[in-house]
């Protein structure tokens, strides 16, 4: 076990941009890729780096996350490793809930300073990527940095949604701007550090953006949290630290996506079913772990499936699945057409049809879905058409929501037979 590094995963706030997927669960507990949850990504990256002391900070709808963590990550009691959730708590010294990323770490500091560690690895709980944290911590140590921030090149449009760095002649970070306007980017100009040759597309991606992955030397983080009043790392503490501390970038070369919105969550999932997907959950050396379930293999009867993921325990009968992800225990009846959609599956099997006339669990006969997210345990009645025929961008409907043009049926939602959206 790597004993010089302790990981702190930020569970995020209320998750309003991922609503309604976060109506009953925290962001890290949102399912992804058919059978995983977002929190599995940073935890798996930690375990592959032999970082086995992991705190997760959260405060909203944490019951589902607690259950997943307790059932999945039971580390060897003799190793000293743990994956522990620190929910926000009111104390005599601080009656407030977490106000931001830095404030969450500040309020939890009394818990993780009890453990010996030279470095604190601070991660987000809603990102999709595979990174070798050993290389990240080694780079921090080799450069004698006080703070190291993982960074990747981005195009001008993406740069307006992220934190952008500027560098000195030695490649250290000397300026940081959170979500600069397009006009400001023209003033900044190209912001690739000197000697960076890892990207062949720097003309199309001329800016270096923060990934929200930090390494702090122990004393530096504790000093900043004690002396600075800022509540957010990206907006306040990092910019304020540039003049006082040695802040270095770690240039990341792989796929990374922030899946904190309905649109980005949808795009990341649909991408997974494609043959040339830039990210995959399976890997011969560094797989992403999740809860071990005892489910049967999926059964497909006379189905047409293209560019899709079908998770275990599912039953598909004479349907068409194209460019989609089908989650665990999903039941799709004959004649259904599922295109460019994400089905999160179900938490249980249902024996028979409900006697109260409610549609059966899953997707009914002759249902048509296009650009739809179906949360767990939803019921889509026979003949329903969820295709957003009017190209609505944002709406709250009866049993559904539309965000960014994507129809979302919430967890346990019911769509009556024949309904058209």
Secondary structure, DSSP 4 states (H G I P E B T S, - for coil): ---SEEEEEE--S--GGGTTTTSSS-GGG-EETTTEETHHHHHHHHHHTT--EEEEEE-SS-HHHHHHHHHH----TTTT-EEEEEE----SS--S---SHHHHHHHHHHHHTTS--SEEEEEESSEEE---HHHHHHHHHHTT-SEEEEEEEE-HHHHTTSEEEEE-TTSBEEEEEES--HHHHHHH---PPTT--S-TTTTT--EEEEEEEEEEEHHHHHHHHHH---S-IIIIIHHHHTTTS-EEEEE--S-EEE--SHHHHHHHHHHHTSTT-S--S--SSSPPP------PPPEEES-EEES-EE-TT-EEES-EEES-EE-TT-EE-TT-EEES-EE---SS---S--TTSPPPSEE-TT-EEESEEE-TT-EE-TT-EES-TT--SEEE-SS-EEETTEEEEPTT-EE-TT-B-
